């Protein structure tokens, strides 16, 4: 691990090299005063997909000249560049599952001796607790035993399995075309209002007390430390949203989709969560005093005390 405490970098006014022949092959990263690396370009892209890095983080090839990641478009994976579209969001979620599965396979396998030698003094930075928690959730999903239908597809009828795959792909394309809405692109500059599209937007620390965001779309948005006391978020799409340390006292979250949401140490005192979907959500250290959870689905959620809720938990963590 290469970890140095430094001051936040001053972003260079120079443009990073665009010529593929001139681009560095290894990059250092910096976030919150921590320098890590160097990493190859493919690893930078994988970290972005898995959420270990953010486009506002900084990179450098010599630890002297720093650029924001969004100034280096060749380092941004295609799945993130098109995440504002319906098809792009699906591809991003598939990429996250794929990269997590590859990571698991690499860790379970025994690498060659030369790889073990290179790994001496691991150069990765330690991951945040919520990142490890979410990775464990995905790992549990991937480790589920195969259903009888999956085993049948892997049987001695490859021609039949191929036909099923082609049919499903065609249905998916047709469904995506029918569901696509022209102009349904996230606009992070739009004021808070019912139905607003803030997908993937960074609203960390925003003062949203008492606002009406019912039916809004905040898929994978960052609302760390946001103030949402008394906010109305009924029926909103909050899948995979980051609400860690957010203030949600007396907020209306009934029938809200919070699948995979990060609610670590969030204050939900007196909040209404009736009928909300909290499957695979992380509620570690959250304050749920006087919160209402009637009919709330807690399938495989991480409860306030660190317990993992049962598959059929509804209204309480069993």
SVG drawing of the C-alpha trace seen along z (x, -y; Angstrom):
<svg xmlns="http://www.w3.org/2000/svg" viewBox="-48 -26 56 60">
<polyline fill="none" stroke="black" stroke-width="0.4" points="0.0,0.0 1.3,-3.3 -0.4,-5.9 0.8,-9.4 -0.9,-12.2 -0.8,-15.3 -2.7,-18.5 -5.6,-18.4 -4.1,-18.7 -4.3,-21.8 -5.8,-20.8 -3.5,-21.5 -4.5,-23.9 -2.7,-21.8 -4.7,-19.3 -3.8,-15.6 -2.1,-14.0 -4.7,-12.9 -2.3,-11.0 -2.6,-7.2 1.2,-6.9 1.9,-9.7 -0.5,-8.6 0.9,-7.3 0.2,-3.6 0.1,-3.9 -1.8,-6.4 -1.8,-7.5 -5.1,-8.5 -5.9,-11.0 -9.0,-11.4 -9.3,-13.2 -5.5,-13.6 -4.7,-10.0 -2.4,-9.0 -2.7,-5.4 -1.3,-3.5 0.1,-3.4 -2.8,-1.6 -3.1,-0.7 -5.9,-2.4 -8.1,0.7 -8.0,0.7 -9.0,-3.0 -12.0,-2.2 -12.9,0.8 -12.7,-1.4 -15.0,-3.9 -17.6,-1.3 -17.4,0.2 -17.7,-3.3 -14.2,-3.2 -13.4,-6.3 -15.6,-9.3 -15.2,-11.5 -14.3,-14.4 -11.3,-12.5 -7.8,-13.3 -5.2,-11.3 -1.6,-11.9 1.1,-9.9 4.0,-11.5 2.3,-12.7 3.2,-16.3 0.7,-17.2 -2.9,-16.3 -6.1,-16.3 -9.7,-15.5 -10.8,-12.2 -13.5,-13.9 -10.7,-15.8 -9.3,-12.5 -12.2,-11.0 -10.2,-8.1 -10.1,-6.8 -14.0,-7.0 -15.6,-3.6 -18.2,-3.7 -20.8,-2.4 -20.4,-5.6 -20.4,-7.9 -23.9,-6.6 -25.3,-6.2 -27.9,-8.9 -29.8,-6.7 -32.1,-3.8 -30.0,-1.3 -26.8,-2.8 -28.0,-2.4 -28.7,1.3 -25.3,1.7 -23.7,0.0 -25.5,2.3 -24.4,5.3 -20.9,4.0 -20.8,3.6 -22.0,7.2 -19.5,8.4 -16.5,6.6 -17.6,7.8 -17.8,11.3 -14.3,11.1 -12.9,9.7 -14.3,12.6 -12.9,15.1 -9.4,13.5 -9.5,13.6 -10.6,17.2 -8.0,18.4 -4.4,19.0 -2.3,16.5 1.1,17.4 4.3,16.9 5.4,13.8 2.0,12.2 2.3,12.9 5.8,11.3 4.5,8.2 1.7,7.9 4.1,7.6 3.3,4.3 -0.3,4.0 -0.7,0.6 -4.5,0.3 -6.0,-2.1 -8.3,-0.6 -11.9,-0.6 -14.7,-2.4 -17.0,-0.3 -20.0,-1.0 -18.1,0.2 -17.2,3.4 -20.8,3.8 -22.2,3.3 -19.7,5.7 -20.8,8.3 -24.4,7.8 -23.6,8.3 -21.5,11.4 -24.5,12.9 -26.6,12.4 -24.0,14.0 -23.5,16.9 -27.1,18.0 -27.5,21.6 -28.6,22.1 -32.3,22.7 -33.6,25.7 -34.2,23.5 -30.6,22.5 -29.4,26.1 -31.8,27.0 -30.3,24.3 -26.8,25.7 -27.9,29.2 -27.3,31.1 -29.6,28.9 -27.3,26.0 -29.5,25.2 -32.5,24.7 -30.6,22.5 -29.4,20.4 -32.9,19.9 -34.1,18.8 -31.2,16.3 -31.9,14.8 -35.6,14.4 -34.9,12.8 -32.5,10.3 -35.1,9.4 -37.7,8.8 -35.3,6.7 -34.5,4.5 -38.2,4.0 -39.0,3.3 -36.1,0.7 -37.4,-1.0 -40.9,-1.2 -39.8,-2.5 -37.4,-5.1 -38.7,-8.7 -37.1,-11.4 -35.6,-14.0 -35.5,-11.7 -31.9,-12.8 -30.8,-13.7 -30.6,-17.5 -28.7,-18.1 -29.4,-21.9 -33.1,-21.5 -34.6,-22.7 -36.2,-20.1 -39.7,-19.3 -42.0,-16.3 -40.8,-13.9 -37.4,-15.7 -34.7,-13.5 -31.5,-13.6 -30.2,-10.2 -26.4,-10.0 -26.3,-13.6 -24.2,-14.7 -26.3,-16.6 -24.1,-15.9 -24.8,-18.2 -27.8,-19.9 -30.4,-21.6 -33.6,-20.0 -35.7,-20.3 -39.4,-20.1 -39.1,-19.9 -41.5,-17.8 -39.6,-15.1 -42.5,-12.7 -42.1,-10.4 -38.6,-11.8 -35.9,-9.7 -32.6,-9.7 -31.1,-6.4 -27.5,-6.1 -27.5,-9.8 -25.1,-11.1 -26.9,-12.7 -24.3,-12.2 -25.1,-14.5 -28.0,-16.0 -30.6,-17.7 -34.0,-16.2 -36.0,-16.8 -39.7,-16.6 -39.0,-16.1 -41.7,-14.2 -40.1,-11.3 -43.1,-9.0 -42.9,-6.6 -39.5,-8.1 -36.8,-5.9 -33.9,-5.9 -32.2,-2.7 -28.5,-2.6 -28.7,-6.2 -26.0,-7.3 -27.9,-8.7 -25.1,-8.1 -25.2,-10.5 -28.3,-12.2 -30.9,-13.9 -34.3,-12.3 -36.2,-13.1 -40.0,-13.0 -39.4,-12.4 -42.2,-10.7 -40.6,-7.7 -43.7,-5.5 -43.7,-3.2 -40.2,-4.5 -37.8,-2.1 -34.6,-2.1 -33.1,1.1 -29.4,1.2 -29.5,-2.3 -26.7,-3.3 -28.4,-4.7 -25.3,-4.2 -25.8,-6.4 -28.7,-8.3 -31.2,-9.9 -34.6,-8.5 -36.3,-9.4 -40.0,-9.6 -39.7,-8.9 -42.5,-7.1 -41.2,-4.0 -44.5,-2.2 -44.4,0.1 -40.9,-1.0 -38.5,1.5 -35.3,1.6 -34.0,4.9 -30.2,5.1 -30.1,1.6 -27.4,0.7 -28.9,-0.7 -25.8,-0.2 -25.9,-2.7 -29.1,-4.4 -31.5,-6.1 -34.9,-4.5 -36.5,-5.9 -40.3,-6.2 -39.9,-5.4 -42.8,-3.5 -41.9,-0.4 -45.3,1.2 -45.1,3.4 -41.5,2.3 -39.5,5.1 -36.1,5.7 -34.9,8.7 -31.2,9.2 -30.9,5.6 -28.1,4.8 -29.9,3.8 -28.8,0.9 -26.9,3.4 -25.1,5.0 -27.4,8.1 -28.4,9.3 -32.2,9.5 -33.8,12.7 -35.1,13.1 -38.7,12.8 -38.3,9.9 -41.2,7.4 -41.8,4.6 -38.9,5.7 -35.5,7.4 -35.9,11.2"/>
</svg>
